[in-house]
Amino acid sequence: MARIDLDPHVTLAFALQDTKYAVLLGAGASISCGMPSAWDVQQSLIERIAAAEGAEEIGDPQDWYTQRFGQAPTYDTLLDALTSSAFGRQALLKSFFEPDCSMALK
């Protein structure tokens, strides 16, 4: 079956359609609660790419990426390069945004 690409706002509207409440907050609210910003995630992903390629001292991750790949990194281009599906993106980002309760059990 062919996949259709819907506007992300339409997808969000359908997801919220049957809920009573929705709270949409900016990055400031999540960052103050200890969640990483998109910038933090981007930096971490670049560092992981560099480590996977065997790079040791990369300095500024943004500069390293730009020199290595000939373009400035963006959050979306990194996720597109590292994952091939929405499920893959979700799995990759899970460790950044879901608490690790295993540490609390120790």
Contacts in CASP RR format, 6 or more apart in sequence:
PFRMAT RR
TARGET T0000
AUTHOR 0000-0000-0000
METHOD contacts of the structure
MODEL  1
MARIDLDPHVTLAFALQDTKYAVLLGAGASISCGMPSAWDVQQSLIERIA
AAEGAEEIGDPQDWYTQRFGQAPTYDTLLDALTSSAFGRQALLKSFFEPD
CSMALK
16 22 0 8 1.000
27 37 0 8 1.000
27 38 0 8 1.000
30 37 0 8 1.000
31 37 0 8 1.000
35 96 0 8 1.000
35 97 0 8 1.000
36 44 0 8 1.000
36 96 0 8 1.000
36 97 0 8 1.000
38 75 0 8 1.000
40 96 0 8 1.000
41 75 0 8 1.000
41 93 0 8 1.000
41 96 0 8 1.000
42 61 0 8 1.000
42 73 0 8 1.000
42 74 0 8 1.000
42 75 0 8 1.000
42 78 0 8 1.000
43 61 0 8 1.000
43 62 0 8 1.000
44 96 0 8 1.000
45 78 0 8 1.000
45 79 0 8 1.000
45 82 0 8 1.000
46 58 0 8 1.000
46 61 0 8 1.000
46 62 0 8 1.000
46 64 0 8 1.000
46 65 0 8 1.000
46 73 0 8 1.000
46 78 0 8 1.000
47 58 0 8 1.000
47 61 0 8 1.000
49 65 0 8 1.000
49 78 0 8 1.000
49 82 0 8 1.000
50 58 0 8 1.000
50 61 0 8 1.000
50 64 0 8 1.000
50 65 0 8 1.000
50 68 0 8 1.000
53 68 0 8 1.000
55 64 0 8 1.000
55 68 0 8 1.000
58 64 0 8 1.000
62 72 0 8 1.000
62 73 0 8 1.000
65 72 0 8 1.000
65 73 0 8 1.000
66 72 0 8 1.000
66 73 0 8 1.000
71 77 0 8 1.000
79 89 0 8 1.000
79 92 0 8 1.000
79 93 0 8 1.000
82 92 0 8 1.000
83 89 0 8 1.000
83 91 0 8 1.000
83 92 0 8 1.000
END
